[in-house]
Amino acid sequence: MSSRLLSRAPQDTPGTWKSYLGLTAILLVSAFPVYWMFVIATSSDEAVMSSPPALIPGDQLMVNLREVFTMQDVYFTASLINSLIVALAVTASTLFFCSLAGFAFAKLRFKGNNVLMFIVILTLTVPNQLGVVALFIVMNELGWNGTLLAVIAPGLVTAFGVFYMRQFIGHAIPDELVEAARIDGALTLRIYWTVVVPAIRPALAVLGLLTFVATWNDFQWPLITLNGTDYPTSMVALSDLASGNYVVYRRVLAGAFVATVPLVILLLAGGRQLVRGIMEGALK
Amino acid sequence: MALTDVRVAHTEEPKHAPPKRPKFWLHRFDTKTFPYLMVAPFFVLFAIFGLFPLLFNAVVSLRHWHLIDKEKNGWVGLDNFTKLASDTDFWDALVNTFGIFILSTVPQLLIALMIANVLNRKLRGATFWRIGILLPYVTPVAASSLVFAVFFSRDNGLANWFLSLVGFGQEQPLDWRAGTWSSWIAIAVMVNWKWIGYNALLYLSAMQAIPKDVYEAAAVDGASPWRQLWKITVPMIQPVVLFTVILSTIGGLQLFTEPMLFDENPAQANGGYDHQWRTIAQLIYRVGWSDLNLGYAAAMSWALFLIILIVAGINALATRRLGGGK
């Protein structure tokens, strides 16, 4: 039995009951904080303060949600809309600019193609966060601090996206297809729209999901530029909910739960694509 | 085959109108200039919001740059850096950052490796497991940090309740935020929870690219699964290990959200009442946007940048040696 197991690559070795037990444990640990967020979000103060703390959901969700949405100076409703605007704008723009640039790098002949692509890859290694002080000053000059523009503009196109699209387009679209369309008299932009875009829908889905998740969850820069304004994103609003001298856990976690729900839905709907995107990204 | 597809798709158009050749100048513009316009948005936006701030940061760090109290603003040479060298707040934050970084990176990558090794087997519901371990990755780090902040509270926190189940801390509950180590551990738990699944998928991806015959050759020598993992799998996926080490170095040394929201009053960016878990990124935020001293915050950013470069370099070398040496 054991010698048969050993003669195989791990990929061909069936999981044992221990594998499944281990994975189940990992899954429970992964899910527990999100589950417990929901438990506290539905509980009363007494349930939160009891010992042991509440482990099954209560019936106070509506009460807690009402408090979150009506809390002064937190602008929770607006913050959700703001997060949606920012995440959608950044995602749409990233998909457009990255696929356009990826198409040029993968299929078009122009001087400096390789050098420019190398620079794109090089910029992947620059930790942007370290420039936040100067970025804040730049936004001040532009008059954008405290507005959603300050959060949207830096994310409009990413080096990773350009790189990912270039790799995908390079494999997915035969050169002859582009040449044939050109012989038919189509301009580059038309080829992009009628040949490239339909062929790269799976890659657009993957990059779109990764971008949306990252943008929705971004905390540091939105906190710096939007804190104290009337236009927070939901992450900034969460930090406001948790600040102050007397913090109400059930209210904080009710807010956190609301801000998490859209992403759990995304994971349920697009989990396959997300897994694929992360795993493909690792190989390049 | 691709060619015929195109012809089929276009058969109807020419009947009504023969394909129009674009005018010469238009064709020239389209093939010579237009590609540059397609890649330009990336370079323009990166120049404005990525590269320029990073370089301009150096200028700011050589100036006194106060946001409101502007009278003293101006060139100060290396004053910000000499101040930094003797600033105990900075060095304390550096120690905290490294402590939390090690507690969060080492278990994170080791556990991810174990999970990937299990996921690499032939499993029922492979996709289900893979999606499941991504839940922490999509959960907003602000939201999960707040859950853990409640989880690790001294009174009625779930962490202490679990500890009491195994007979620990019954006479006096552990005050996670009070101690240096306990607060570091609590924050490291948040980071580990968030990134283990993501890294496991990266490792899994690399493991699945290993040719099967590599294992079959080794099986003749009677390698146990454990030896198989360390002697074959890990060396084979070494480039991805290197990638995750560098990625978690860059991310770990800039840790911000978790320590921020672990505070009982995050707005103050204290990192504990004795700053026992305040990280450098948090200190930069405090100096820049509470004290409004942007020049000094910029100097700290540069210092952090250099530290990250050095540590990432060391880690890269160490990882390369670990994987390739034997």
Interface residues (C-beta under 8 A of the other chain):
Chain A: L5 L6 S7 R8 A9 P10 Q11 D12 T13 P14 G15 S19 Y20 G22 L23 I26 L27 V29 S30 A31 P33 V34 W36 M37 I40 V48 M49 S50 S51 P52 P53 F97 C98 L100 A101 F103 A104 F105 L108 R109 F110 N113 L116 I119 V120 T123 V126 P127 N128 Q129 L130 G131 V132 V133 A134 L135 F136 I137 V138 A153 P154 L156 V157 A159 V162 P174 E176 L177 A180 A181 D184 G185 L187 T188 L189 V213 W216 N217 F219 Q220 L223 I224 N227 S234 M235 L238 S239 D240 A242 S243 G244 N245 V247 Y249 V252 L253 A256 F257 A259 T260 L263 V264 L266 L267 G271 R272 L274 V275 I278 M279 E280 G281 A282 L283
Chain B: A2 L3 D5 V6 R7 H10 P19 K20 R21 P22 L26 D30 T31 K32 F34 P35 Y36 M38 V39 P41 F42 F43 L45 F46 I48 F49 G50 L51 F52 P53 L54 L55 F56 N57 V59 V60 W65 I115 N117 V118 L119 N120 R121 K122 L123 R124 T127 W129 R130 I131 G132 I133 L134 L135 P136 Y137 V138 T139 P140 V141 A142 A143 S144 L146 V147 F148 A149 V150 F151 S153 D155 N156 G157 L158 W161 W193 G197 Y198 L201 L202 L204 S205 A206 M207 Q208 A209 I210 K212 D213 V214 Y215 E216 A219 G222 A223 S224 P225 Q228 T233 V240 F243 I250 Q254 F256 T257 M260 L261 E264 N265 P266 A267 A281 I284 Y285 G288 W289 L294 A297 A298 S301 W302 L304 F305 I308
